[in-house]
Amino acid sequence: MNIKQVGFMLLLCLIFTAATAEVLLIERTQQQPNQPLPKHGQTMQQVEAEFGQPTMRHEAVGDPPISRWEYGDYVVYFEHNLVLNSVMKRTKDLSQP
């Protein structure tokens, strides 16, 4: 095998790995299509009242300050005290507390 063949094989492995990860995330989202998630613009107080205490709160970093709250199978990102986005965790992330 020459260097081009090895490089090509590595590239194929990376593409396959990335495609597999995306499929797993898509399958997980499809399995829970009606999973309620915090909506863009909700306040921290609204999120806590509707979804309860997060399992973990990460302090704000940067300017503007961005913080995140982790729940069982999703993460909520805040700018100041407003929701920016809520995303499902990848399957491998679910095994971490």
C-alpha positions, 0 to 999 in steps of 0.5 A: 500500500502506498501513502495515497491508498492509506490516506484514502482508506483513512478518509473513508473511515472518517466519512463512515464514522461521521455518517454513523454518528449522524444516523444515530442522532437522527434515529434518536430524534425520530424515536422521540419526535414529541419530546418537549424541549425549551423554546428559543426566548424562554427565560431560565425561570420559565424553563425551570418551572416547566422542565424542573431542575437540570441535572447539571448547570454550567457557568456562563462563559464569554461575551455575551455570557453563554451558559448551559443546563443539562437534562437527561437527554437534552441540553439547553443553551442560554445567552444571559437568561434567555434560551438560545437553543435546546438540543438532544444529546448524542446516544454516547453522551447519555451514558455520562451523568 
